[in-house]
Amino acid sequence: MTRRLARGAVVALAAALGVAALSTAVAAQAAEEDEAAAEPVEAVPRFVSVAAGFYHSCGVYADGSVACWGENGWGQAEPPAGQFSDVVAGARHSCGLKSNMTITCWGDNTHGQTGAPDGHFLAISAGAYHSCAVRLDESVVCWGSNASSQGAVPRGTYSAVAGGAGHSCGLRTDATIVCWGDNTYGQTDAPPGEFSAVATGDQHSCGLGSDGTVTCWGADFVGQTDAPAGEFSAVSGGIWHTCGLRTDATVVCWGDGNYGQTNAPPGEFSTVTTGGLHSCGLRADGTIECWGNLHRLTAAPDGRFSALNVGAEHSCALGSDGTIACWGNNTSGRTSAPTGEFTAVSAGTWHSCALAADATLACWGENSYGQANVPEGEYSVVSAGWLHSCAVGSDAAVTCWGHNDDGQLDAPDGEYTEVASGGLHSCAVGSDGTVSCWGNDNHSQASPPEGRFTAVATGDEHSCGVRADAAIVCWGGNWAGQSDPPDGEFSAVTVGMWYTCGLRTDGTVACWGYDGGLADPPEGTFSAIGTGRRHVCGLRTDGTIACWDFAPVVATPSGVRAVTGADPGSCRPLGVHNEPTAGFPLPAWAVSAHGTVRVAVLFLDFPDATAAHTTQREAEIGLPVAEEYLETSSYGNLDVEFVPLHRWLRADRNRFDPEEGHPADLQQAVADMTVRLADDDFDFTGFDSVMIVMPSSHFSGGDAGRAVHTEEGPVGGITRINLFPVEDRPREPIQWGRVAAHELIHNLGLVDYYAIGHAHQLPDPEAGKIWVAGAFGPMGLGVRILAEPRDPRLVHLVRFPNGATSSQFTPELGAWEMLAWSRWQLGWLDETQIRCVTEPAQTVDLSPIADPGEGIAMAAVPLSDTEVLVIESRRRTGYDAGWRFRWSNGATSTLPGLPTEGVLVYTVDAARVSGLLPLKIAGDTGNGRVDAYPILTVGESVTLHGYTVTLDSASGEIHTVTITKTVEDDAEAAETGQGQA
């Protein structure tokens, strides 16, 4: 964001990603002095400017000091002391223009974005991961990320500058606008004409014309460039929305309003600024009002509390009066605690539970697996886990409910004093002090050691307990050292995803495992602690709460008011910023899904895992399959160009051992080593991604990473394919093209739809039946169904070059056409091909997703601010007819495809990151299985989340569906679950 510049006219302009504005510092200072002389000293300090970043905001007080609030994982909300005339906020950093015209920045400096240059400046701007400023000589300098040349400023003189995500724009002294950097969506194609201000969003830009009208250009996925008519005095660009300040001092916003960020309150403002999920305006009285989704701007509540528990992205505390206060992400109502008096509270991953004063239970939040359906009876302890809950009854027995695919509900008989619900396992402390665990044990997290314990805590893949001698012992996964507790005496332990924290008997906190700042708790003594996915909270001995990293939050100061919440009316939910989710927009690091994508292909083997075939033969097996799939699925929007280096690069070490570290670190080490070996023979200039193909080593299948550094500079995407035979495995090359396509799609920004680390354990099938995998698309959405071993739908046909054929049965039904939702995320479907259903009843004609033409490819129903119900048509065409590939001997194979035509219904949750079930097929009750193949045929219907979807008819290529709202109350809808008729 940029605002102040000495050039006569006063134009207030602010933005989350980068905004420019004109002002005279002298005039502003004189006005402030006049107001100070005329008015008495206010009890609440007045603001004179405001800047909204992605998930934090900052403001300059009338006395020149700066206050910031919201997410503070990188220190972006901790401004230094001093006198400032302006402040700007980027993704994870902030910068201030001091009264002496020098610049100071704070927060994340991964890309050098806080490394402000020396000198004196007129204006500043904070982009996503870079910063820019106008010098006294009217030249512009930028620092920080330059991956898309957003820091390569054209020569000339400027009066203002604005930094976006991968691009920047400047207002020249001749009143024209010039932009530079990433131009994927035309965001640097500034129109001709005279302007008084410029603003940049994530992938769009706007200018304030000399006549007061606003013109925008670039990405327009959700109308962020559709500026309304009228005269404006300021404009501000957010991620996917834009706001303008009219000349009558009212604010109007346009573009994505999924979180209410475009619902500007009435009244007059002097400044407007747009953030990631929110917007803020400065009132004439010096107060700030913000609107949109502000859960990331919410700190722990003030007051005194007696107990604390931390969930994945939310926390709950028990007040001294027995009431519950929750804060953080409120998706599915997980922070909407019931009223009443309680004695204990437990925050799970997506739901919460509490023990009432009368010893009964109450749970709220996500309930798709029944984890919030509390049993009757009296209890003494309750624990909310990932998809299940457990409690200790008045008879000392443990009762569990919810998801049970791995036996995590099957508590053993006995008497217990404590219970802990983890990911897919549970543990409890018996009355004799021993620990018992049950459920998933793939990392030995359910195999506790012998001994006597006073407490136990369960995480995703590891568990810990406090022994009777006050020492902590842990078991299970340990790739980040999360199971290596320090010495000392402890009174409590809490387990996060990849880290652990313990409360020492002296009241201090110690954390270990994956750090990210968690090992540096605040000073003071605590009586309780809790760990979430990315943060830790502690209850101090004085009853107050303190939270810290991964994403600590600074409380909102006096003079700032939140005025609106989320608007669930949009079918395009925003995801977690810069993380791969099923939401919008795609991460800033994602490779463009349009135009030509150049992929360097390198082949690596190891001294103890050598390749069995030439690189040419391996390339012929995999690359054409991946290329054809991606180009076809994109409807021609994407052109994939593979450039292989045809020789095996021999690693200078043996293959990696999984015990050497976390898989992500090992995979990055593979990438760095391979590029180093190839750099002398390969020019990486102009490549978007690097693919590394190698024999089996430390992981199976493939994986994707974000970047690798070469001598020619960074390459934005990395994929590793690890399927080749080694040692005693078959010597025929493996068909790895489908895996390659999957990993390259990760580079484009899409997520895994399956549950990473939570493989469902299938029970023995019924007599005479087998389990069959039904897959939809390449990213892991699928279910299991029971079928006959020789079901004709399961035939795998092989055709040889001489015309002969052979067949065999395979336990897989692959409808490999990419999902409509995935194509929409990637921009391969546009708004005209999506029907967003907001009426109580609506009929939609759906065209086949393989080739929708200009028809409707997807119907979507918004369920909440992050959840959407999706319906799409599937026909036995394209990749839904079966997956075809060619062997090196010329034979072709066709794997079974879609067994029946109809519509597929599933739900999307944009708040869930990759591998945490962001998509779920209707009829899946949580165990990855359905009673019948999940395609609705004519006359069939399915009811879920308060809506009934019925396939009325099939005519030609059109499937006609009716979507009817059957439940009015959202809470009642959550209880209806899902079922198929």
Secondary structure, 3 states (H helix, E strand, C coil): CCCCCECCCCECCCCCCCECCEECHHHHHHHHHHHHHHCCCCCCCCEEEEEECCCEEEEEECCCCEEEEEECCCCCCCCCCCCEEEEEECCCEEEEEECCCCEEEEECCCCCCCCCCCCCEEEEEECCCEEEEEECCCCEEEEECCCCCCCCCCCCCEEEEEECCCEEEEEECCCCEEEEECCCCCCCCCCCCCEEEEEECCCEEEEEECCCCEEEEECCCCCCCCCCCCCEEEEEECCCEEEEEECCCCEEEEECCCCCCCCCCCCCCCEEEECCCEEEEECCCCCEEEEECCHHHCCCCCCCEEEEEECCCEEEEEECCCCEEEEECCHHHCCCCCCCCEEEEEECCCEEEEEECCCCEEEEECCCCCCCCCCCCCEEEEEECCCEEEEEECCCCEEEEECCCCCCCCCCCCCEEEEEECCCEEEEEECCCCEEEEECCCCCCCCCCCCCEEEEEECCCEEEEEECCCCEEEEECCCCCCCCCCCCCEEEEEECCCEEEEEECCCCEEEEECCCCCCCCCCCCEEEEEECCCEEEEEECCCCEEEEEECCEECCCCCEEEEECCCCCCCCCECCCCCCECCECCCCCCCCCCEEEEEEEEEEEECCECCCCCHHHHHHHHHHHHHHHHHHHCCCCEEEEEEEEEEEEECCCCCCCHHHCCHHHHHHHHHHHHHHHHCCCCCCCCCCEEEEEEECCCCCEEEEECCEEECCEEECEEEEEEEECCCCCCCCCCCCHHHHHHHHHHHCCCCCCCECCCCCCCCCCCCCCEEEEEEECCCCEEEEEEECCCCHHHEEEEECCCCCEEEEECCEEEECCCCHHHHHHCCCCCHHHEEECCCCEEEEEECECCCCCCCCCEEEEECCCCEEEEEEEECCCHHHHCCEEECCCCCEEECCCCCCCEEEEEEEECCCECCECCEEECCCCCCCECCCCCEECCCCEEEECCEEEEEEEEECCEEEEEEEECCCCHHHHHHHCEEEC
